[in-house]
Amino acid sequence: MDTMTRISNLLGKQRKSQADLCFFLGVSPSVYSEWKSGKSKSFYQYVNRIAEYLECTSDYLYGNDAAFSSAEIILMNDYRSLSSEAQEHIRFSIEMAKAYEKEDTVLVFQVSREGQAPGYIEMTRKEADRLLSLHNEAEE
């Protein structure tokens, strides 16, 4: 499927009009008609903005079938805006969540006290659930 077909399909699926896309891009509807008919390929200079409007990635528009939802795009943009240290914390949290779902050994983040470096402890999912249960009971 070519890029313009993908753009047209997404417009239809999202119930968005060609006119609204043209307004968003600041181009005339006749330019869109030239793109669609193949007379012009100038849409390539707008692909990033088109992807923004259609809440997908330019990779998808170029032919990568793994389209991202708007929530995934927001997460990626938020992640990219973080410091490298914060990104490392996110990656670590994802690894913990994946291990937890597999019921493998789980690494649990241990909060440090007054200037101490944070440490990590190992426990199973069952142990983590029990610890969380005890913590919740203590808060009640």
C-alpha positions as CSV (number, residue, x, y, z in Angstrom):
1,M,0.0,0.0,0.0
2,D,1.5,3.4,-1.0
3,T,1.7,6.4,1.3
4,M,-1.3,8.3,-0.3
5,T,-3.5,5.2,0.0
6,R,-2.6,4.9,3.7
7,I,-3.4,8.6,4.2
8,S,-6.7,8.3,2.5
9,N,-7.6,5.1,4.5
10,L,-6.7,6.8,7.8
11,L,-8.8,9.8,6.9
12,G,-11.8,7.5,6.2
13,K,-11.3,5.4,9.3
14,Q,-11.0,8.5,11.5
15,R,-13.9,10.3,9.8
16,K,-11.7,13.2,8.9
17,S,-12.0,15.1,5.7
18,Q,-9.4,15.9,3.1
19,A,-10.4,19.6,3.5
20,D,-9.7,19.5,7.2
21,L,-6.3,17.9,6.5
22,C,-5.5,20.6,3.9
23,F,-6.5,23.3,6.4
24,F,-4.3,21.7,9.1
25,L,-1.3,21.6,6.6
26,G,-2.0,25.1,5.1
27,V,-2.4,23.8,1.6
28,S,-5.2,24.1,-0.9
29,P,-7.5,21.1,-1.6
30,S,-6.3,21.2,-5.2
31,V,-2.8,20.3,-3.9
32,Y,-4.3,17.3,-2.2
33,S,-6.0,16.3,-5.5
34,E,-2.6,16.4,-7.2
35,W,-1.2,14.2,-4.5
36,K,-4.0,11.7,-4.8
37,S,-3.9,11.5,-8.6
38,G,-0.1,11.1,-8.6
39,K,0.6,14.4,-10.4
40,S,2.7,15.6,-7.4
41,K,4.7,13.9,-4.7
42,S,5.1,17.1,-2.7
43,F,3.2,15.5,0.2
44,Y,6.5,13.9,1.3
45,Q,7.5,17.3,2.8
46,Y,4.4,17.2,4.9
47,V,4.5,13.6,6.1
48,N,5.5,14.4,9.7
49,R,2.6,16.9,10.0
50,I,0.2,14.5,8.3
51,A,1.2,11.8,10.8
52,E,0.6,14.2,13.6
53,Y,-2.9,15.0,12.3
54,L,-3.7,11.3,11.7
55,E,-2.2,10.3,15.1
56,C,0.2,7.8,13.6
57,T,3.9,7.7,12.7
58,S,5.6,8.8,9.6
59,D,7.0,5.2,9.5
60,Y,3.5,3.9,9.2
61,L,2.7,6.3,6.4
62,Y,5.9,5.2,4.6
63,G,4.8,1.5,4.7
64,N,5.7,0.1,8.2
65,D,2.5,-1.8,9.1
66,A,3.0,-1.3,12.9
67,A,0.8,1.8,13.3
68,F,0.9,3.4,16.8
69,S,-2.2,4.6,18.6
70,S,-2.3,8.2,19.8
71,A,-1.7,7.0,23.4
72,E,1.5,5.2,22.2
73,I,2.7,8.3,20.4
74,I,2.1,10.4,23.5
75,L,4.1,7.9,25.6
76,M,6.9,8.0,23.1
77,N,7.0,11.8,23.0
78,D,6.9,11.9,26.8
79,Y,9.7,9.4,27.1
80,R,11.8,11.3,24.6
81,S,11.4,14.5,26.6
82,L,12.9,12.9,29.7
83,S,16.5,13.0,30.9
84,S,18.6,9.9,30.2
85,E,18.4,9.1,33.9
86,A,14.6,9.3,33.9
87,Q,14.5,7.2,30.8
88,E,16.6,4.5,32.5
89,H,14.1,4.4,35.4
90,I,11.3,3.9,32.8
91,R,13.2,1.1,31.1
92,F,13.8,-0.6,34.5
93,S,10.1,-0.2,35.5
94,I,9.1,-1.9,32.2
95,E,11.5,-4.8,32.9
96,M,10.1,-5.2,36.4
97,A,6.5,-5.2,35.0
98,K,7.4,-7.8,32.3
99,A,9.1,-10.1,34.9
100,Y,6.1,-9.7,37.2
101,E,3.6,-10.7,34.5
102,K,5.7,-13.8,33.7
103,E,5.7,-14.7,37.4
104,D,9.5,-14.8,37.3
105,T,11.7,-13.3,39.9
106,V,10.8,-9.7,40.3
107,L,13.2,-6.9,41.1
108,V,11.5,-4.4,43.5
109,F,12.8,-0.9,43.7
110,Q,13.7,0.0,47.3
111,V,13.5,3.7,48.2
112,S,16.7,5.0,49.8
113,R,16.8,7.0,53.0
114,E,18.4,10.4,53.5
115,G,20.9,10.6,50.7
116,Q,21.6,6.9,50.5
117,A,21.8,5.3,47.0
118,P,18.7,3.4,46.1
119,G,19.0,-0.4,46.2
120,Y,17.2,-3.3,44.8
121,I,15.9,-6.5,46.3
122,E,14.9,-9.7,44.6
123,M,11.6,-11.5,45.3
124,T,9.0,-13.7,43.6
125,R,5.7,-12.4,42.4
126,K,4.0,-14.2,45.3
127,E,6.4,-12.5,47.8
128,A,5.8,-9.1,46.1
129,D,2.0,-9.6,46.4
130,R,2.3,-10.5,50.1
131,L,4.5,-7.5,50.8
132,L,2.0,-5.2,49.0
133,S,-0.9,-6.8,50.9
134,L,0.9,-6.2,54.2
135,H,1.7,-2.6,53.2
136,N,-1.9,-1.9,52.3
137,E,-3.1,-3.4,55.6
138,A,-0.7,-1.2,57.5
139,E,-2.1,1.9,55.8
140,E,-5.7,1.1,56.8
